[in-house]
């Protein structure tokens, strides 16, 4: 992609809908849990928010909760799986809640202390940098379906800040975010919009603005 086209590019991030583990506050990395019925309804509503968008590429995590969200949002036929979009590997903290971990490690945070037997935040940062490189080589806008922490870290690296700064970007289930450019600066154009908190008409008008 030439530079003039690059700076018009937008990247739409979509977090998957609700799962039972997410509703229980359990760290859900590589455990392949499905969407709840509510999560499937959330994903279907995303189709209305995205229906006016056209993408040069649609990339999706290999986990079924992301794949199903992608399918229900209307992009299953166009999607390509990327292992680098899988969620943070939480190692021995997989399936555990933050309160359970804090009972053993007072003051613990995922972003600072990390997880035993899993990935560091820098490891996840390296993965998303490969995704960003692929995105920037695409001939147009790109849609990414993935998970809360990996997308937050991807946004941080898009802005060229440290992977751990992803902690600053909250993401709800079944939300849409838009990354892009202001002149030559990589920016966040929209953040954490869901079918219940976004005005659909406004989303279309701003999300497609160059």
N, C-alpha and C positions, 0 to 999 in steps of 0.2 A: 504494500500500500504506500502511495506517495504521501509526503508529509501533509499536504493540504487536505487530503482525504482522512489521514490519521486523526487530525485534530477536530474532525467532525464526527468521529466514531463515538458511539455510545455502547456501554456494556450493561446489560440488565441482569441483576442478580436476583435469584428467586430461592428463598429458603423453603424447604418442604413443609407440609402441613403437620398437624399434631400427631404424635404417637403416644402410646400409653406411658412409655418411659419418660418422654418429655413432660407429660402432664404430672408425673410423679417427681420430677426434678432429678432424675437419674442421668448420670453422664452416659451418653449414647454415642460411642465412637464406631467401632467395627461390628457391633452386634446388629444383625440385619432385621430390625423390627419393622413391621408394616405400619401404615397409617391407620389411625382410628377411623370410624365412620365419620366423625366430625372433621378429621383431617382430610378425608376424601371430599367432603363438601367444600372445605376451604380451597382445595386445589382446583375443583371445578369452577369456583368463582373467579379464580385467577385468569381463566380463559377470557372473561369479559374485559379484564384490565389490559390484556396483552393482544387482543384480537386485531388491533390496527397496526401492530408492529410487524416488520419483516426483518429477518435475520439472515446474515451470511452464514452463520454457524450457530448451532445449539449444542452445548456441551453439558454433560450430566454426570454426577457421581454414580458409581456402580451400585450403591445401596438402594434397596427396593423402595424406601420411603421417598427418595429423590426421584427415582425412575417413575414411580406411580404419580407423583406430583406433576412431573413433566408430561406424562401421558394425559392426565386429566385436564391439564392446562392447554392441551391441544398441540403439543410439539413432539409427541413420542415418535412419530414417523421420521422426523428430521434429526433426532438427537444422536450424538456420538458419545459413548462412554469414555470418561477420563478418570483413571485411578487417582490422579493428583487432586481431584475434587472430593475425595472421600473425607469424612470428618476426622478430626484430631484423634489419634490413637491414644486413648487414656490409660493404657497399660493396666496396672493392678487396680486402678480406680474406675474401671469400666463397670457400669451398672450401679455405682454408688452415688449417694446424694452429697451435696456440699456439707450439709449438717453432720452427716456421718463422718466425713473426712475431718472436719473441724474438731469433732470430739476427740480424735486421736492426735491431730496436729493443729493446735490453736494458732490462729493467725494465718493459716494456709490460704494461698490463692493460686489458682491454676496458672495465672499469667506470670507469677514470680517464682513459685517453687516448682511448678511443673508436676509430672506424674512419674512414679516409679515403674519402670518396665515399658514405658510408652514413648511417645515423641516429645521433644522439646518444642517450644513455640518457634524456635529458629528452624527446626526441621519442617514444620508446617509452612513456614515462610518460604523455604526453598521450593517446596512443592508448588505453591501458588505463583511464585515467580515464573515457573515454567508455563503455567496457564496464561499468565499475563503476556508472556512472549508470544504464545500462540494466538491469543486474542488480537494483539497488535499487528499480526501478520495477516489477519482476515480481511477480506475485501468488503467490509461493511460492519454493521452492528452485530453484536454477539449476545446470546442469552445463555446464562449459566444457572443450572439447577443443582443446588448442593445443600449445605448444612450451616448451622449458626456460627460456630467458631471458625471454620475454614473460610467462610465468606467474610467474616469480620477481619481476619488476617489478610485476606486478599485485598480488601478495601484499604487497609493500612499500607500494604506494599504498592498499591496503585498510586497512592499519594506520596510514595517514597519516604514513609516514616517506618519506625521499627515495628516488626511483627507484633510485639507485645502491646503496641498502641491500639491494636484491634479491640482491646478491652473498653475503649471509649465509645464503641459503636454498638448500641443495643439492637437486637434483631428479634422480632416476633415470628412465630410460626406463620407460614404462608404469606410472607411479605415480599414486596418488590422494592428493589433499590436500583438506582441508575448512576453509573459512573461515566464520566466524560471529560471534556476539556473546557476551560475558559481561556480562550486564545491558545497558548501553548502549555498552560498549566493543567496537570491532571487534577480533577476535582470530583466531588460528590455532587451530583445534580439533584437527586432525590434520595430519600432514605426511609426505610421501614414503613412503607405504605402497604396496608392490607385492604381487602375488600370492605372491611368495616370502618376503617379510619381514613380512607381516601375518597375524594370526590372523583368519580370515574372520568367525567368529562375533563376535569382539570388535569388529571393524570395523563390523559392522552395528549392534551395540548402542550404540557411542559415536557413530558418524557420524550416527545418526538422533536422538540425544538433543538436546533443546532446552535 
